[in-house]
Amino acid sequence: MLGTAASSAATIPTTAHTANSILRAFQTTTFDSLSSSHHPILRARFHFLSLRSFSNVSTKAMSHSQTLHASNYHPQSSAPGNKQALISLSDKKNLTLLGNGLQELGYTIVSTGGTASALENAGVSVTKVEQLTCFPEMLDGRVKTLHPNIHGGILARRDQKHHMEVLNEHGIGTFDVVVVNLYPFYDKVTSTGGIAFDDGIENIDIGGPAMIRAAAKNHKDVLVVVDSQDYPALLEFLKGSQDDQQFRRKLAWKAFEHVASYDSAVSEWLWKQTGGDKIPPKLTVPLSLKSSLRYGENPHQKAAFYVDKSLSEVNAGGIATAIQHHGKEMSYNNYLDADAAWNCVFEFRNPTCVIVKHTNPCGVASGDDILEAYRLAVKADPVSAFGGIVAFNIEVDDALAKEIREFRSPTDGETRMFYEIVVAPKYTEKGLEILRGKSKTLRILEAKKNEKGKLSLRQVGGGWLAQDSDDLTPQDIQFNVVSEKKPQDNELRDAEFAWLCVKHVKSNAIVIAKDNRMLGMGSGQPNRLESLRIPLRKAGDEVKGAALASDAFFPFAWKDAVEEACESGIGVIAEPGGSIRDGDAVDCCNKYGVSLLFTKGKSSCGRMQANAAAMSCNLYGLEKVRGKSTVIRSFSKYPLKFIIPRKVGSSITDAVWIYSLTYGGGIVSGDSISVEFTIGDGCTAVLTTQSSTKVYKSLGSKCSEQVLEARIGSGALFVVIPDPVTCFSTARYSQKQVFRVVSDSSLIIVDWFTSGRHESGEKWDFELYRSSNCIFAEGNQPVFLDTVLLEQSSPVDIAESMHEYQVIAMVLIYGPKLKHVQDQVQENVKRLMSQQLQIPSTRLGCCAKTNSDNCLVRPAFIASCSAFGPKGMGVVVRVASTTTEAVYRFLHHQLAGMEPLLGVSPYS
């Protein structure tokens, strides 16, 4: 190439100027001396190469350049018939053929660097580019050809008289042919072991694309070639007497496409170096035609198959790069079906066979014996399997190939099974020979396993959808038991197998499986009940004790899909959950003794665990989406609703603020509410209320209850900062908050309540009120188990000591992210405790009545602080106050340190 970032082109002057006259022109002429009215087009075409810089070059440097090149410079005449070609190549394939061919046709060849040396070694006469520019390489080879003597000769229009006059005035010759390809950036950055960032930058070509683009723009006068496969066509064209503009335009198109693909690779690589999100703000996908197809999805549609040349697809496997060993050419539908089969079969760890028809797996089976797995896969639906695509995740040897060739349909035991495609990661020579003998048309594909972590693109009218590829396997999913009956180990394995299968079935998707094989599947039906009935019919009597997987929740249970599945004998059901009627599904499975598994989030609903019929479950999940904490799962029902604002607080934080509001502003007798949060790794979430939760008088023995359970991921922060729970006299209320953390989780919990109409004489009833907070680490190890109360004692003792306080509260601050908040709070509370005796106090009730000076008085506001947890990672602050306002002020002051994390101060 012509320097690290510039591939070169040059020409021989078309006038009889000597080298010295050219040098004088460069020393004395600038573009300022060229009248904009005299040469407007030529100025516009290479104004960026302003000679102002050359006029400032020292005489010493120019003299050095003159000495360097004058002895080798032999000016050429611009007489008619004098033809010039520029060749500058990184990939020198067929260079000798090209050089000799051009020389035989009378072309003077200009080149530089390795290309020039290679041509000279082949006996081709070469003029070096330095002889035209009169400048040596500079900036470590970054600048060689970015020069008017090069670009002027490419860009000048031959049909514009004033263009040619400018060239003659400055001794610049024209180029008729430009043959350039670019530095192997693509190969360098995808090489084994990768490439250092600085090396990647140095492999970005600058001069090469400039040459190619210039020649392609001026293709009417300049033939541009970027592909060695076009050398023979170029030479044949130059031998002809006719000038075919369509040929020139095709070469120009190819040149621009070549540069565009190159730039897309640079862009993709550089975006990854920024550490940005996997989905960039702009995306260019380079595609290369692999084959034209006979037709598309229907015979009247033209079609073609392209290979994705993105960097992320290099050696990433898949059907696009498969080797076809035998059979007819692939069709549009063949590619779709083969891709579906290949994506499915490599989900399984054990030797597996997958049979696909119309992009849906109609047969799947795994086992140590691949021959038996193949037979069982066909047996699942032999009618659909006939004419389908068969995929294996292991090598096809002669025994398996013979079984594929000879196996008879289970429907009649006579018809030999016919397939369109067999695809596998490898074949033995004998296996290939046997399969070739099955049919002349059988397509035999050898493909590499698909790599994970790809970006999946799908076209819609006028745009594209992009998403992460679905790489989750059962090992990545927590199957949470929400029914009374827990599945046996074999049932759980069946559920996991069915879940892998249903992932590849088109919605509405239902799969029934047992013993590592699919018994039946239903897909594409407008309703889930019809999708269920199809695999039930295919499974027949084998459905007893089998596993059922559904790709979405069941909207109805009773007298619908769930109950029908239970009545048929299904042993375990796996579904995502998330319907507002999930409770019905749980109750239905409990009635029939069927295990029910939810695959998204851990359900901790009270009705599911404690069989409390009135409990309603509200589920929320947060994950990182494009670097921001985002609600990705939400499900709530009466009597609790959530309001998720689009933006709260400063834009510099990614915290998700979630307001909860009990229906009607209060909890009535017997209400039971359960809320579960799953806070993904690195997420920040804040749960708060819009107004105080009021607990009214209980009727009879009914107790209102609220349960909050949260699972906080690695590096995540969860904050619960509600307004106080107001409990009126005789209200029965139980509150429990359970938090499950990992070693670097962080959380803040504020738990406080007020006694309601304290001024009217209503008293606490601690036997009827309970509020507990529990933190568990990995392995269900307790980190903190306590209540909101200030001391552990009998309800009578607590009631007596709390007689004059309207509000009690507790604040828990835990985790590595909150160390600075903990330190500040501890200092503040320590200072406050030392001042408590000086704080204005309140007389006890008895003192107020007797006006006695001997009665005990207590401070209006008291607080204490202590550490807890391993290595003192947590701090608990306990507060008692005579007024709610004092607690608000305290919390606002102590938690102000959270503002940098959340973007807004709690209780502000």
C-alpha positions, 0 to 999 in steps of 0.5 A: 500500500502507499503508506500506512494510511494512504494508497497512492496514484500518480501520473506523468505530466502532459506538457513538456515541463521539466522537473525544475519548472514543476518544482517552481510551480509548487514553490510559487503557486497557491490556490489563492492565485487561481481565480475562483471564477477562472477554475471553479470546478477544478478548485471544488474537486480538490480544494482540500489539497490546497497548495498553500501548505506547499508554498510554506515548505522551506527551500531547503526541503524542496531542494532535498526533494529535487535532489532525491528525484531529479535523477530518476524523473523522465517527463512524458509527453501528453501527446494523443495515445499516451496512457497512464495507469496507477496501481497501488495494492495491498492484496497483490493477487494476479498483479503480474497479469495486470502489469504485463497486460497494461504494459502490452497495451501501451500504458505507463504504470505509476506505483510506489512501495511494495507494489512498485517493487513487485512489478519491477521484479516481474519485469514491468517498467514502473514510474514511482509516485515520488517522481510526480509529487517531488516529495518523499513519504512523510509522517511515517508513511501516512502521507504519500499520495494526498497531493494535487499531482495525484488527485488532479490527474484523477479528478480532472474532467477531460471534456472541460477545457478549463480543467485541462488548461489547469493541468497543463499550467501546473504540469499535471498529467491524467490517469486513465486507469486506477487499480487500488485495494485497501489495507487489510483492516478487516483481517487484522482486527479479526485475527486470532488474539485480536489487535492492539488499539493503536495497531488497529488505528494504523491499519485504517487506510486514508489515501486508498479510499480517497483514490478510489472515491476520486476515480469512481466519481470521475468514472466517465474518464477513469476506469477504477478497479478494486477486485482482482477478479475484474482484471481480465475484464478490464484488459479485454475492455481496454483492447476494444474500440468501443467505450461502454459507459455501463461497464465503467458505471459497474466498476464505479459502483463496485468501488464505492461499495468496496469503500463503504464495506471497509468503512463499516468495518472500521465503524463497527470496530471503533464503536466496540473500542468505545465500550458503548452499548451492544446496540449502537445509535447508528448501524451499517451492515455490509452484505456480500452476495453468496448466490442468486436463488431460483425464486423466493418464498413464492415462485413469482418472487426474485431472491438472493442469499447474502452473507453478513460481513460484519466483524461480529460474524467472523468465524461465528458459525451459522448456516450462512457459512455452511459448506454444501457437500451434495444436492440441489442448490439451496432455495429461499425456504431451505435457508430459513428451515436449515437455520431454524433446525441448526439454531435449535439442535445446538441448544442441547448438550447431549447427542440430539436430533432435530427435525424442522418443517416450515421453520418449526421443530416437529421432532426433537430427541436427545440421548446417548444413542444418536440412532435412537434419538433420530428414530424418536425425533421422527416418531414425534410427528412422522407426517410433518418430518417427511420432506423436512430438515434433519439436524444433528449436533454431532458427527454423522458417521456411516451408521447414522448415515445408513439409518437416515437413508434406510429408516421407514416412516412409523406411519406405515413401516414401509415408506422410506423417509424423505428429507430436503436437507441434512445438516451436521457439524461434521461427516465421516467420508463413509457417512458422506458417501452413504448419504450421497447415495440416498438422493441426488437432490438431498442437500448435505450441509456442514456448518459450524456452531453458532456463537452466542452474543450476536446481534439479531436483526429482523426486517419490517416495512421501512426499518429493522428490529435489533435485539440480543440473540436469545442465548438463554438455556435452562441453566441460565433460568431459575425454574421457580415452584409456585404450586403446592406440589414440587416436581420430581427430579425427572419432571424438572428435567422434562420441563427444562427439555420442553422449555428448550424446545418451545423456545424455537417454536413459533407463538402461540407455542406449546410443547409436551415432552418426556424422557428427553424427547418431544411428544408433540408441539402446537404453534401459530394458533390464534389462541393458546387453547388450540395450540395446547390441543394439537400436542395433546392429540399427538402425545396420546397416552404418553401425556401422562406425567409429561412436562408442558412448556408454554412460551407465554403465560396462560391468560385463563386457567379454569375451563381453559388451557391450564385445566385441560392440561391438568385433566389430560394428565400433565405432570408439570407445567412451565410458563413465564407467569405474569398474567393478572390471573396467575393465581387461578393457574396456581389454584387450578394446578393445586387442585389437580396436584400438578407442579407449576413452574414460573420461569421469570423471577422468583414468585414469593406471593403469600398465596403461593407459599402460605396458601393465603387465598386473599393474597394478591401478587405483584411482580416487578423486574429491572434489568440494564437496557442500553446501560440504564436501569429499566423495568422489563417486567411488571405485573400488579393487581388489586389492591396495589397499583404502581406508577412508574414515572418516565423521569424523576430527578436528575438526568445524570442518574439511571435510577428507576423510581416506582411509586406504589399506592394502595387502592383507595389510599388505605388497607381495609380489614383482611387485605393481603398484598405481596410485592416482589422485586428482582433488581438486576445486576448493576441496577438502581431502583427506588420504591416509595409511596405517594401518601401514607398507607392507612390501616383501618379497624379490623373486623373480627379476627381479620388481619391486613398484611403486606409482604415485600420481597426483593432480590438485589443483584450484584452491584445493584442498589435498592431503596425503600423510602415510603411515607409512614404506615398509619395504624388506627386503634384496633387495626390488625396489621402485619408487615414483612420485608425480606431482602436477598443480597449478594456480597456487593448488593446495596440497599436502604430500608426506611420502615416507620409507622405512626399511631393514627389519632394519637391526639384523640387518645387512641393507643398503640396495640402492639399485640395486633401490630407486627413489622419485621425486616430480614436480610439474607445473603447467599446460602440463605444466611441471615444478615439482619433479623429484627423489627422496627421496635426500639427494643426487644421486650414484651408487648406490654413493656414496649407499649408502656415505654412508647406511651408518649411517642407518636412515631417509631422508625427504623433505617437500614443502610447496607452495602459497599455503595453506601459506605460514605452515607453510613459514616455520615449517618453514624456521626450525625446520630452519635452527635444527636445522642450526646445532645438528647438530654438538652433536647426539649422534653415532653412530660408523661401523661401522668405528669400532665394530669398531676402537674408533678415536678417529680414525674419522669420526662423524656426527650421529644426525639430520640435516636440510636445507631449500631452496626450489623452484618459481616464486617459491619457492612450495615448500619441500623438507626432507630428513632422515636418521636412525638411528631411525624414532622420531626422524623421527616426532617431527620430522614431528609437530613440523614439520607441527603447523601443518597442524592449523588446516587439517585439524583433526588433527595429522599423526603425532599 
